[in-house]
Amino acid sequence: MGASLPPVSLSPAQAVALMAAVSAAPDAPSADLAAAGVQKILDVLDPKTRARADELAHRVWVNALPSSSRAIKSALDEAMAEQRVIRIRYTSRDGTTTTRDVEPVLFASTNGQCYLVGWCRLRNAMRWFTVSGIERASVTKTACGGHAIHEVGEPPANARPVHGRGE
């Protein structure tokens, strides 16, 4: 399912801001999808605006942390969008590695870390998994059991839900 947009008019600075935001957060939820969306927007800019945006982009540097694998991110995105259980091989901060089936509830990005938050079937509890700790991920055919966002609790003080209108 997709949508088309009427002609979009961006300034070169707005185009570069989108590129910088996506480049700075390669492990953010749906980062690959966001990068593809930004590329589509850039592809339809008028040539003069595109040239000015490209010139300005060389003046913006970001220091992004190494990204987790594209396959892992794609699996996380698919599991969240389709609300399917995801099987992950996960290494915690203390070095313990486990394989878990997780029902994805939300993605969170806070304090420079990106997390998959979901119902862990191994622990029978809501858990926060750092995306960087996920070594493997595969989407199962099992539908999630319907755990809701309110079960996670309040977002951390420095995090908030994503809004499309600058709210």
Helices and strands as residue ranges (DSSP letters): H 12-24, H 31-43, H 47-57, H 70-82, E 84-91, E 97-110, E 113-120, E 125-130, G 131-133, E 134-143, G 149-151
